[in-house]
Amino acid sequence: MAKPALVLLVLGLAACVAVPKENACGAAGMQDLVGRDDAVLAAMTFPQGTRLIYPGTPVTEDYRPDRLNIDIDPSGTITGVWCG
């Protein structure tokens, strides 16, 4: 049987583990772009490193929670806004 002090130590250490922020790039506040034409993006400013991903655009597969990604389909419609 585990001693209470050991249990508290384990729980305390678990609380120190860094958990990535789910909305570190601000995508949650930009979901209203989904379904709109990509022309709306021209009047907007985005954080450095933002990726506009059109069909065939090469993208790296590294995960960066602070990087904003905007998916755009062949017709120019924004289909997704996400962090990664």
Contact map, one row per residue, 1 for C-alpha under 8 A:
111000000000000000000000000000000000000000000000000000000000000000000000000000000000
111101100000000000000000000000000000000000000000000000000000000000000000000000000000
111111100000000000000000000000000000000000000000000000000000000000000000000000000000
011111110000000000000000000000000000000000000000000000000000000000000000000000000000
001111111000000000000000000000000000000000000000000000000000000000000000000000000000
011111111100000000000000000000000000000000000000000000000000000000000000000000000000
011111111110000000000000000000000000000000000000000000000000000000000000000000000000
000111111111000000000000000000000000000000000000000000000000000000000000000000000000
000011111111100000000000000000000000000000000000000000000000000000000000000000000000
000001111111110000000000000000000000000000000000000000000000000000000000000000000000
000000111111111000000000000000000000000000000000000000000000000000000000000000000000
000000011111111100000000000000000000000000000000000000000000000000000000000000000000
000000001111111110000000000000000000000000000000000000000000000000000000000000000000
000000000111111110000000000000000000000000000000000000000000000000000000000000000000
000000000011111110000000000000000000000000000000000000000000000000000000000000000000
000000000001111111000000000000000000000000000000000000000000000000000000000000000000
000000000000111111100000000000000000000000000000000000000000000000000000000000000000
000000000000000111110000000000000000000000000000000000000000000000000000000000000000
000000000000000011111000000000000000000000000000000000000000000000000000000000000000
000000000000000001111101000000000000000000000000000000000000000010000000000000000000
000000000000000000111111000000000000000000000000000000000000000010000000000000000000
000000000000000000011111000000000000000000000000000000000000000010000000000000000010
000000000000000000001111111100000000000000000000000000000000000011000000000000000010
000000000000000000011111111000000000000000000000000000000000000011100000000000000010
000000000000000000000011111000000000000000000000000000000000000011110000000000000110
000000000000000000000011111111000000000000000000000000000000000000010000000000000010
000000000000000000000011111111100000000000000000000000000000000000010000000000001110
000000000000000000000010011111100000000000000000000000000000000000000000000000001100
000000000000000000000000011111110000000000000000000000000000000000000000000000000000
000000000000000000000000011111111000000000000000000000000000000000000000000000001000
000000000000000000000000001111111100000000000000000000000000000000000000000000011000
000000000000000000000000000011111110000000000000000000000000000000000000000000000000
000000000000000000000000000001111111000000000000000000000000000000000000000001001000
000000000000000000000000000000111111000000000000000000000000000000000000000011111000
000000000000000000000000000000011111100000000000000000000000000000000000000011100000
000000000000000000000000000000001111110100000000000000000000000000000000000011000000
000000000000000000000000000000000011111100000000000000000000000000000000000111000000
000000000000000000000000000000000001111111000000000000000000000000000001000111000000
000000000000000000000000000000000000111111000000000000000000000000000000000000000000
000000000000000000000000000000000001111111110000000000000000000000000000000000000000
000000000000000000000000000000000000011111111000000000000000000000000000000000000000
000000000000000000000000000000000000011111111000000000000000000000000000000000000000
000000000000000000000000000000000000000111111000000000000000000000000000000000000000
000000000000000000000000000000000000000111111100000000000000000000000000000000000000
000000000000000000000000000000000000000011111110000000000000000000000000000000000000
000000000000000000000000000000000000000000011111010000000000000000000000000000000000
000000000000000000000000000000000000000000001111110000000000000000010000000000000000
000000000000000000000000000000000000000000000111110000000000000000000000000000000000
000000000000000000000000000000000000000000000011111000000000000000110000000000000000
000000000000000000000000000000000000000000000111111100000000000000111100000000000000
000000000000000000000000000000000000000000000000111110000000000000111100000000000000
000000000000000000000000000000000000000000000000011111000000000000001111000000000000
000000000000000000000000000000000000000000000000001111101010000000001111000000000000
000000000000000000000000000000000000000000000000000111111000000000000011110000000000
000000000000000000000000000000000000000000000000000011111000000000000001110000000000
000000000000000000000000000000000000000000000000000001111100000000000000000000000000
000000000000000000000000000000000000000000000000000011111110000000000000000000000000
000000000000000000000000000000000000000000000000000000011111000000000000000000000000
000000000000000000000000000000000000000000000000000010001111100000000000000000000000
000000000000000000000000000000000000000000000000000000000111110000000000000000000000
000000000000000000000000000000000000000000000000000000000011111000000000000000000000
000000000000000000000000000000000000000000000000000000000001111100000000000000000001
000000000000000000000000000000000000000000000000000000000000111110000000000000000001
000000000000000000000000000000000000000000000000000000000000011111100000000000000011
000000000000000000011111100000000000000000000000000000000000001111100000000000000011
000000000000000000000011100000000000000000000000000000000000000111110000000000000011
000000000000000000000001100000000000000000000000111000000000000111111000000000000011
000000000000000000000000111000000000000000000010111000000000000001111100000000001111
000000000000000000000000000000000000000000000000011110000000000000111110000000011111
000000000000000000000000000000000000000000000000011110000000000000011111000001111100
000000000000000000000000000000000000000000000000000111000000000000001111100001111000
000000000000000000000000000000000000010000000000000111100000000000000111111111110000
000000000000000000000000000000000000000000000000000001100000000000000011111111100000
000000000000000000000000000000000000000000000000000001100000000000000001111110000000
000000000000000000000000000000000000000000000000000000000000000000000001111110000000
000000000000000000000000000000000000110000000000000000000000000000000001111111000000
000000000000000000000000000000000111110000000000000000000000000000000001111111100000
000000000000000000000000000000001111110000000000000000000000000000000111100111111000
000000000000000000000000000000000110000000000000000000000000000000000111100011111000
000000000000000000000000000000100100000000000000000000000000000000001111000001111100
000000000000000000000000001101101100000000000000000000000000000000011110000001111110
000000000000000000000000101100000000000000000000000000000000000000011100000000011111
000000000000000000000111111000000000000000000000000000000000000111111000000000001111
000000000000000000000000000000000000000000000000000000000000011111111000000000000111
